[in-house]
Amino acid sequence: MYDLLVVGAGPYGLSIASHAAAAGLNLRVFGRPMASWRDHMPRGMFLKSEPWASNLSDPRGRRRLDVYCAAQGVAARHGEPVPVEMFADYGLWFARHAVPEVDERTVTRVAPCPGGFEAVTDDGQVLHARTVALAVGVMPFVEIPAALRGLDASLVSHSSHHSDLIRFHGKDVTVIGAGQAALETAALLAEQGTRVRVLARAAHLRWNDAPPPWERPWWQSARSPHSGLGPGWRNWFYSERPGAFRRLPERTRTRITASALGPAGAWWVRDRVERAVEVLLAHEVTSARAVPGGVRLEVLSRANGSHPPLRSVETEHVIAATGFTASLDRLTLLSVDLRDSLSTMIDGSPEVGRDFESSYPGLFLAGLVTASGFGPAMRFVHGATYTAGALVRGVRRHLRVRPLSGAIPAPGRPSPSETPTRAYG
């Protein structure tokens, strides 16, 4: 039986695995490394966060993004966005050097069993572990507006469903949303020759300013410090003090998580949108139906003086860049009895303790699903550093593992004595 099974191999899962390996835990890691970044983001996209705020976490801080970039002959500079492809390659490099070998199979079910948990892979293998850390990223939580649900995937998709937008070359596409995913997707579509419009409920688009210089007078830093989520004391609190955020009242935490750092476009995509993309503001889709050649959207205009208030928009495809809803009911890989036993917060997300342990002992959660517990940082790569350290401390506390005095074990394959056997029957 393993000490820890890490389900997920994105920035959070890999960071947790690195800290767990350094702590001497007997662990396995499952998932396609950096899958969201490799399979669910179109080429040409950039990280919105600063390079120094986009590090995966190893205990000694040696496997940083800037270290990887330097080895590739590229400087990771403050204020210069990093291509998503480079970040994905960085994650793969981190996986090779900072964690035990990752098993790329998918874990399809996690259930309680005597002494811990039973996990089943997509090919039927059964493994047992005393603790489990779910770091499943954002894909289980894809949110598509109710008006668009039920339409065929050839007509409606989520922005995270695309690793390549070339299929839309020469077509007419409507992107729904007002955040970075919507605006950058629309810019990429326009730049490849797609007729594209953005349809947003917001009355106006919000654009993030270019970050202030890294080196600046002390009084400017004191007034608006840099942080992993952007400049300012409020962002500093969210990004640098997740443990303190968790001590806020539950209603305050859920309200902040739902509203802080709302939809906005990065400064470097603004000109690309404004010069090439039609934007319909204060518009909301009320219904949608398939028609010959695509989709007809019935749209309600909420702009003052709009006449007529209702209009139809016909398009060949709709991309919903409408975010993610991290509710417990969407963690369907958990067995029904395990899922039903978990306590939830008022927004439907699972409740987690100070070490990211759920209300079921030994089941730990990481990433977006913990944002209402530990704050907006958990929506970004930056939150992986705090999570990895705290979560592994919680696992060790659960296992009652004493601190090690020996060397950190090198990443590698499990020894024969650690390799699980296939279940009978």
C-alpha positions in Angstrom: 0.0 0.0 0.0 1.4 3.4 -1.0 1.7 6.3 1.4 0.3 8.7 -1.2 -1.4 8.5 -4.5 -1.3 11.8 -6.5 -4.1 12.0 -9.1 -3.2 14.6 -11.7 0.1 15.8 -13.2 -0.4 19.5 -13.8 1.5 22.2 -11.9 -0.2 21.3 -8.6 0.1 17.5 -8.9 3.8 17.7 -10.0 4.6 20.2 -7.2 2.9 18.0 -4.6 4.8 14.9 -5.9 8.1 16.7 -5.7 7.6 17.7 -2.1 6.3 14.2 -1.2 9.3 12.5 -2.8 11.6 14.8 -0.9 9.8 13.8 2.3 10.6 10.2 1.6 6.9 9.1 1.0 6.2 6.0 -1.0 4.0 7.5 -3.7 2.7 7.1 -7.2 1.7 9.9 -9.6 -1.0 9.4 -12.3 -2.0 11.6 -15.2 -0.7 13.1 -18.5 1.9 15.6 -17.5 0.7 19.2 -18.1 -2.3 17.9 -20.0 -4.3 21.1 -19.8 -1.5 23.2 -21.2 -0.6 20.7 -23.9 -4.0 19.6 -25.0 -6.5 22.3 -24.1 -4.8 25.6 -25.1 -4.3 26.7 -28.7 -0.8 27.4 -29.9 0.0 31.1 -29.9 -1.4 31.8 -26.4 0.7 33.3 -23.6 0.8 33.0 -19.8 -1.1 35.9 -18.2 0.9 35.6 -15.0 4.5 36.9 -14.7 7.3 34.3 -15.3 8.5 34.6 -11.6 4.9 33.9 -10.5 4.6 30.8 -12.7 7.0 28.4 -11.0 6.2 24.8 -10.2 7.4 24.0 -6.7 10.3 21.7 -5.6 11.5 21.9 -2.0 14.8 23.5 -2.8 13.5 25.9 -5.4 15.9 24.8 -8.1 13.4 23.9 -10.8 12.1 27.4 -11.6 10.8 28.6 -14.9 13.6 31.1 -15.4 16.2 28.3 -14.9 14.5 26.2 -17.6 14.2 29.2 -19.9 17.9 30.1 -19.5 18.9 26.5 -20.4 16.9 27.1 -23.7 18.7 30.3 -24.3 15.7 32.4 -23.5 15.4 35.0 -20.7 12.2 34.9 -18.6 11.8 38.6 -17.9 9.3 40.5 -15.8 6.7 42.1 -18.0 7.3 39.8 -20.9 4.7 37.1 -21.4 5.8 33.5 -21.7 4.4 31.3 -24.6 2.1 28.5 -23.3 4.2 26.0 -25.3 7.3 27.0 -23.4 5.5 26.7 -20.1 4.2 23.2 -21.0 7.7 22.2 -22.0 9.0 23.5 -18.6 6.4 21.4 -16.8 7.6 18.3 -18.7 11.2 19.1 -17.7 10.1 19.6 -14.1 8.4 16.2 -14.2 11.6 14.5 -15.5 13.9 16.0 -12.9 11.9 16.7 -9.8 9.4 13.9 -9.3 9.2 10.1 -9.5 8.1 8.7 -12.9 4.6 9.8 -13.8 2.2 7.0 -14.9 0.2 8.5 -17.7 -2.9 6.4 -17.2 -6.0 8.0 -16.0 -7.5 7.2 -12.6 -11.2 6.7 -13.1 -12.4 5.9 -9.6 -11.3 6.6 -6.0 -13.2 4.9 -3.2 -12.6 4.2 0.5 -11.2 0.8 1.6 -9.8 -0.6 4.9 -6.7 1.4 5.8 -7.1 4.1 3.1 -8.3 4.2 -0.5 -8.7 2.1 -3.5 -8.0 3.7 -6.9 -8.8 2.1 -10.3 -7.0 3.1 -13.5 -8.6 3.3 -17.0 -7.2 -0.2 -17.9 -8.6 -1.8 -14.7 -5.6 -1.9 -12.4 -6.4 -1.4 -8.7 -4.0 0.3 -6.4 -4.2 1.0 -2.7 -2.9 4.0 -0.8 -3.2 5.4 2.7 -3.8 8.9 1.4 -4.9 10.4 -1.9 -4.2 13.9 -3.2 -6.6 15.0 -6.0 -5.0 17.6 -8.2 -7.3 17.2 -11.2 -7.0 20.8 -12.6 -9.9 22.6 -14.2 -11.2 20.2 -16.9 -13.8 18.4 -14.7 -15.3 21.8 -13.9 -16.0 23.2 -17.4 -18.9 25.6 -17.4 -21.1 26.1 -20.5 -24.2 28.5 -20.2 -27.5 26.7 -19.9 -28.8 28.3 -23.1 -26.1 26.4 -25.1 -26.3 23.0 -23.4 -27.7 20.2 -25.4 -26.4 21.5 -28.8 -24.0 19.2 -30.6 -20.3 19.6 -30.0 -19.9 20.4 -33.7 -21.8 23.6 -33.0 -20.8 24.6 -29.4 -17.6 24.0 -27.5 -15.7 25.4 -24.5 -12.6 27.4 -25.0 -10.6 24.7 -23.2 -11.6 22.1 -25.8 -9.2 23.4 -28.4 -5.5 22.8 -28.8 -5.7 24.1 -32.4 -8.0 26.7 -33.9 -7.2 26.1 -37.5 -10.4 24.1 -38.1 -12.2 27.5 -37.9 -10.2 29.2 -40.6 -12.5 31.0 -43.0 -15.6 30.3 -40.8 -17.8 32.5 -38.7 -17.3 32.0 -34.9 -18.9 33.7 -31.9 -17.0 33.7 -28.7 -18.9 34.2 -25.5 -17.2 35.8 -22.5 -15.2 38.8 -21.4 -12.1 37.3 -19.8 -8.6 36.5 -21.0 -9.6 33.2 -22.5 -12.4 34.8 -24.6 -10.3 37.8 -25.7 -7.2 35.9 -26.6 -9.1 33.2 -28.4 -10.9 35.8 -30.4 -7.6 37.5 -31.3 -6.1 34.3 -32.5 -9.1 33.5 -34.5 -9.1 36.9 -36.2 -5.4 36.6 -36.9 -5.8 33.3 -38.8 -8.6 34.6 -41.0 -11.8 33.7 -39.0 -14.7 36.0 -38.9 -15.1 36.4 -35.2 -17.2 38.4 -32.7 -17.1 38.5 -28.9 -20.5 38.5 -27.1 -20.3 39.6 -23.5 -22.8 40.3 -20.7 -20.4 43.0 -19.3 -21.2 46.6 -20.1 -17.5 47.2 -20.9 -14.3 45.2 -21.2 -11.7 45.4 -18.5 -8.0 45.4 -19.4 -5.2 44.8 -17.0 -2.4 47.4 -17.1 1.1 46.5 -17.9 2.9 45.6 -14.7 5.0 48.3 -13.0 8.8 47.9 -13.4 10.4 45.3 -11.1 13.0 47.9 -9.9 11.3 51.1 -8.7 11.4 53.6 -5.9 10.7 52.1 -2.4 7.7 54.3 -1.9 6.0 53.0 -5.0 6.7 49.4 -3.9 5.3 50.2 -0.4 2.1 51.7 -1.9 1.5 48.9 -4.4 3.8 45.8 -3.8 4.3 43.2 -6.5 2.6 39.9 -5.9 2.0 36.7 -7.8 -1.5 37.9 -8.7 -0.5 41.4 -9.7 0.4 44.7 -7.9 -1.4 46.0 -4.8 -1.9 45.0 -1.2 -5.1 43.2 -1.8 -3.6 41.0 -4.5 -0.5 40.5 -2.2 -2.8 39.2 0.6 -4.6 36.8 -1.8 -1.4 35.4 -3.3 1.1 35.4 -0.4 -1.1 34.6 2.6 -3.5 31.8 1.7 -3.3 30.5 5.3 -4.5 33.8 6.6 -7.2 34.0 3.9 -8.6 30.7 5.2 -9.3 32.2 8.6 -11.8 34.7 7.1 -15.5 33.9 7.6 -16.8 31.4 5.1 -19.2 33.9 3.4 -16.4 36.4 3.0 -14.1 33.8 1.4 -16.7 32.6 -1.1 -17.7 36.1 -2.0 -14.1 37.1 -2.6 -13.4 34.0 -4.6 -16.4 34.6 -6.8 -15.6 38.3 -7.4 -11.9 39.0 -7.0 -9.7 39.2 -10.2 -12.8 39.0 -12.4 -12.8 38.8 -16.2 -10.2 41.0 -17.8 -7.8 40.9 -20.7 -4.1 41.2 -20.5 -2.6 44.5 -21.6 -0.7 42.8 -24.5 -3.8 41.4 -26.2 -5.9 44.6 -26.1 -4.7 46.1 -29.4 -5.1 42.7 -31.1 -8.8 42.6 -30.1 -9.7 46.2 -30.7 -8.3 46.4 -34.2 -9.7 43.1 -35.5 -12.7 41.8 -33.4 -16.3 42.9 -33.3 -17.4 43.1 -29.6 -21.0 43.1 -28.6 -21.2 44.3 -25.0 -24.2 44.0 -22.6 -25.5 41.1 -24.6 -26.7 37.8 -23.1 -27.7 34.6 -25.0 -31.2 33.6 -23.9 -31.6 30.6 -26.2 -29.9 28.8 -29.1 -30.9 26.3 -31.7 -29.3 24.5 -34.6 -30.1 25.9 -38.1 -28.7 24.9 -41.5 -25.1 25.9 -41.5 -24.7 26.6 -37.8 -26.4 28.1 -34.8 -29.0 30.8 -34.3 -28.5 32.7 -31.0 -31.3 34.7 -29.5 -29.6 37.6 -27.8 -31.0 40.0 -25.2 -29.3 43.5 -25.2 -29.1 45.1 -21.8 -27.6 48.3 -23.1 -29.6 51.5 -22.2 -31.8 52.5 -25.1 -31.1 49.4 -27.1 -33.7 48.9 -29.8 -34.8 46.2 -30.4 -33.8 44.6 -27.1 -33.9 41.2 -28.7 -31.9 40.2 -31.8 -30.7 37.0 -33.5 -27.1 36.2 -34.3 -26.3 33.4 -36.7 -22.9 31.8 -36.6 -21.2 28.6 -37.7 -19.8 27.8 -34.2 -20.0 29.1 -30.7 -17.0 29.0 -28.3 -18.0 29.5 -24.7 -15.1 31.0 -22.8 -17.2 31.0 -19.7 -14.9 29.6 -17.1 -15.2 26.7 -14.6 -17.4 25.9 -11.6 -15.5 23.9 -9.0 -18.3 22.2 -7.3 -18.1 18.8 -5.5 -20.7 17.1 -7.6 -18.4 17.4 -10.6 -15.7 15.3 -9.0 -17.3 12.2 -10.5 -14.1 10.0 -10.1 -14.9 9.9 -6.4 -17.2 7.0 -5.6 -20.7 8.1 -4.7 -20.4 7.2 -1.1 -17.1 9.0 -0.7 -18.4 12.1 -2.6 -21.6 12.1 -0.5 -19.7 12.0 2.7 -17.7 15.2 2.1 -18.7 18.5 3.7 -19.2 21.4 1.3 -19.1 25.2 1.6 -22.0 27.4 0.7 -20.9 27.6 -2.9 -20.9 23.9 -3.4 -17.2 23.4 -3.3 -15.7 20.8 -0.9 -14.5 22.1 2.5 -10.8 21.7 3.2 -8.8 22.0 6.4 -5.6 23.9 7.0 -3.5 21.3 5.3 -5.9 20.8 2.3 -7.4 17.7 3.9 -11.1 17.2 3.1 -13.6 16.2 5.7 -12.9 12.6 4.9 -9.6 11.8 6.6 -6.7 11.1 4.2 -8.3 12.6 1.1 -6.5 15.8 0.2 -7.6 18.3 -2.5 -5.6 20.8 -4.5 -6.0 23.5 -7.1 -9.1 25.3 -8.3 -11.4 23.2 -6.1 -9.8 24.7 -3.0 -10.1 28.4 -4.1 -13.0 29.1 -1.7 -11.0 27.7 1.1 -7.6 29.3 0.4 -8.3 32.2 -2.0 -7.9 33.3 -5.6 -4.3 32.2 -5.7 -5.6 28.6 -6.1 -6.9 29.6 -9.5 -3.4 30.2 -10.7 -0.1 28.3 -10.9 1.3 30.6 -8.2 -0.8 28.8 -5.6 1.0 25.5 -6.2 3.9 26.5 -4.0 1.9 27.1 -0.8 -0.3 24.1 -1.6 2.5 21.6 -2.1 4.2 22.4 1.2 1.1 22.6 3.3 -0.5 19.5 1.8 2.5 17.3 2.2 2.9 18.4 5.8 -0.8 17.3 6.2 -0.1 13.9 4.6 2.8 13.3 6.9 0.8 14.4 9.9 -1.9 11.9 8.8 0.6 9.2 8.4 2.6 10.2 11.5 5.8 10.2 9.5 8.9 11.5 11.5 11.2 14.0 9.8 13.9 12.4 7.7 17.5 13.1 8.2 18.8 11.2 5.2 19.2 12.3 1.6 16.3 13.2 -0.7 15.5 10.2 -2.9 16.2 10.6 -6.6 13.3 10.4 -9.0 12.9 7.1 -10.6 10.7 4.0 -11.1 9.2 2.3 -8.0 11.2 -0.6 -6.7 9.7 -4.1 -7.3 8.5 -4.2 -3.7 6.6 -1.0 -4.3 4.9 -2.1 -7.6 1.2 -2.8 -7.0 -0.3 -6.1 -8.1 -3.3 -6.3 -10.5 -6.6 -7.1 -8.8 -8.1 -10.5 -9.3 -11.5 -11.0 -10.8 
